[in-house]
Amino acid sequence: MVRGKTMIRHIMLLIAAFVLAACAGAPPGQRQAAAVSAPAVAVQDPAPLGTGYQNWASVIVAGDWRSGASEPTETFDNARRAIASKLAGIGFPAARMRQISSRPRADATADATGADFHDMAAALKTVARGSAGCLLYVTSHGNDEVVLVGRHGVRPDHVADLLDVACAGRPKIVVISACYSGIFVRRLAAPDTMVMTAARPDRPSFGCGVDSKYPYFDQCVLQEFDRARDFPALARAAAVCVDRREKVEGMRSSGPQLSVGAEIDGILHARPLH
């Protein structure tokens, strides 16, 4: 009987189900994203935190390759490459880093091209195994219900479920750079999680035109990266930078958002960016 219970327990630990969730309000022509069901127990024990970001996992995603006018643009892929370079510069290891591009034929810096939510999820689960922490950065288009990743409109619940499976028991940094991306804050906010977004839940963000090098928010993150002490300071500085630019250009404030959980606050403070 004891042996039978042990076998059942082992089988349960191996089960991770993908459940299709409705994506009402997703951009036209986009498929539903598959929500990742969280297991009842942690899939793995978190690795010791150590110092710095030498054992952190990171996935950087360019979720679309078209402008707001549906014309091809390098804007999101430019941001993907530049953010990945900044993270590598502060110790995020190449072996635990994946770059995901939705562009059908992206350059060699992307580990996956023509990618969607499933590729993003698979990448994070792979690099997060045995890691000390997780960082997910998505730059794309969005609306008041989803952020676009390839063919999928990805809801906050999808990201939350993915993090529960891939990064359970470890500190998490999530950055969503898209219009209306503040919709992710309430669902992802947790003691062990930092969430920064390019806009309020009810506001667009700017800078995804055909000729734009980076979206405004991503450009401000890159601009402030070398000056900020830690990730929370970077988020605050980027928000000020965005607000300043929008005022100069006469645009309505997008209102970047930040949530820093009580547990991760001390962890990130102890890991300066420079």
N, C-alpha and C positions, 0 to 999 in steps of 0.2 A: 504493500500500500504506500509506504514512504517513497519507494522507488518510483511508483506511478505518479505520485504528486510532483516529484522532482522533474520527471520528464515533461509533465504538463507545464510546469513553471518555465522550463527551458523553451518549450515551443511558444509560449505566450510572449517571451522576451524577443523572439525572432519575428513576430508579426508586426508589420507597419502597413496600414491600409491607406490607399489614396481614394478620397471620396470626392466626386465631382460636386462643386458648389455653384449655385446660380450666380450669374454675373449680370444682373439687370443694370442697365445704364452704362455698360461697357461700350467703348468706341465701336462704331459700325463695322461688321465683318469680323469681329474678334471672337475667338472661341472662349469657352469657359476655362478658368484655371482650375486645376485639381488641387483641392485643399489637402494638406498632409495631416493625417490623424496622429495626434500625440499618443504615445504609449502610456500605460498606467504607471510604469516605473521608468527610471532613467535607462537609456540604452547602454550607457557607458559611464564610468566614473570620470569626473573632470580631472585633467592633469594639474599638478601643482602650478600656482600662478607664476612663481619666479619673478623676474624683474623685466621691465620694458615690454616689447611686443615681439620678442624673438620666437615665441611659440604660439602666436595668435594666428587664426585663420582669417582670410579675407576674400571676399568675392565682390568684384566691381562690375556693374552691369550697365551697358548702353542699351536701354530698352527699346529704342526706335532709331531709325536712320532717315526719317523724313521730317521736314519742317512742319510748322503749323499749317502751311499751305499744301502739304503732301508732296513737296518736292524733295529730292535727295539732298541730304546735308551731312556734313561730318561733325556737326556740333556735339552730339552726345558721345560719339566715339573719341573725339578730341578730349573731352572731359574724362572719359574712362581711362585713356592712356596716361593723362597727366596726374590724375588722382592715384593711380597705381604706382607711378614713379615716386610720388611724395610718400606713399606708405612704405615702399621699399627703402626709401632713404632714412626712415626712422626705425627700421629693423623688422618690419613685417617680412617674413621669409618667403622667397620665391616658391619653395616647395609647398607652401600652404596658401598660395595666392592663385586665384583664377580670374581671368578677364572674360566676360561674356558679352558678345555683340549680337544684336538682332539683324545686322546687315548680312545679306545672303553671302557675300564674299568679302569679309573683313580682312584687314592686314594681319600679318603674322603675330602681332602682339596678343590677339584674341585666342583663348584656349577653345572657345566654342563660337561658331558663327551661325547666322540664321537661327539664333537661339530663342527659346521661350522660357516660360516659367519652369517647365520640367527640367531643362538644362541648368537653370539657376539653382533649383532645389538639389539636383544631383551633385552639382559642384560644391555647394556648401556642405552637404552631408559628407562628402569625401574629404575635403580639406579640414573640416572641423573635428574629425575623429582623433581623439587624444590631444586636442589643442587646449591652450590655456584660456582662450577667449575667442570671440567671433566679431567680425566687422562685415556688414553688408551695406554696400553703397549702390543705389540705383538712380540713374539719371535718365529721364524719359518724359513723355507726355502723360498727363493724367486728367481725370475729371473728378467730380465730387463723390465718386464711389470706388474708383480703381486707379492704379498706375499701370501703364502699358509695358509689358515685357514680351516683345515679339508678337505672337498671335494671341496672347492672353491678356485679358484685363484682370489684374491681380488685386484682390481685396486685402484690407488689413488683416482679416482672419486668416487668409492664406499664409501671409508672412509670419503671423504669430504662431500658427501651427508648425510651420517649417522650423522656426527657431526652437520651439519646444522639443522637436525631434532631434535636430542637428546639434543644438548647443545647450542642452539642458544642464543646469548646475554651473554654468560659466557666465562671466560678464559678457554683455553684448552691446555693440554700437551699431545703430541702424541709421542710415542717412537716405532720405527719399527726396530727390530733387525733381520736382514736377509741379504743375499747376494743382492746386487744391490738396497738396500732399499732407497738410495738417490733419487730414482724416485718419492718418496712421498713428497719431500721438496717443490718443486715448486708449486704443486697443493694445498698443505695444508697451505703454508705460508700465514699468515694474521696478522693484528695488534693485535688480541686477542689470538694468538696461538703460542706456542713453539713446534717445531718439532726437534727431534733428531733421527738420523739413524745410523746404524752400518757401513754403507759403502756409497761410491759414487754411482751415478746411473750406472756407468760402471765398478764397481769392486765387486768381491765376498768378503764375510767375512768368518771367520774361527771358528773352534771349535765345530762342530756338529757331531763328530765321535761317534762310538758306545760306546767308553770308556770315552768320554769327560764328565766332570761334568757339565760345563756350556759352552755355546758359548763364545768366547773371549770377545766380546763386553759386554755381560751380566755380565761376571765375573768382568770386569773392572768397570762397574756401581756399582756392589755390593761392590767391594774393595774400591771405592772412596766415597761411600755414606756417611759414618760416618765422613768424613773429609771435604766434600764440604759445602760451606755456603748455597747455594740455588741451584735450579734445573739448571739454566744456567751454574753455576760453576761446577756442577756435570757433565754436558755434556762435557764441555771443558776438565776436568780432565780425564774423561773416554776415550776421544779421544787420549790424550797424552799417557795414559796407553796402549791402543791398539797398537798405533804406536810403542811404545817401545818394546812390546812383539813381534810384527811382525818383527822388525829389528833384534832382538836377534835370532829369528828362521829362518831368511833369507827369509821371505815371502814378496811379493809385498804388499805395503800399501793398506789397504781397504779404508782408508780415511773417517772416520765417519763425518757426516754432522750435522750442527746445524743452525736453524733459530729461532730467538726470535723476535716476533712482538713488536712494540713500546709500545702498551698498556699493554701487559702482562709482559713486562720487569720490570716495576715498581711494578706490583702486586706480582711477584715472589720474587723480591728483598726485599719486605716487609714481606715475609713469609720464614724466614730462616729454614733450615732443622733441626737445632739443637739449 
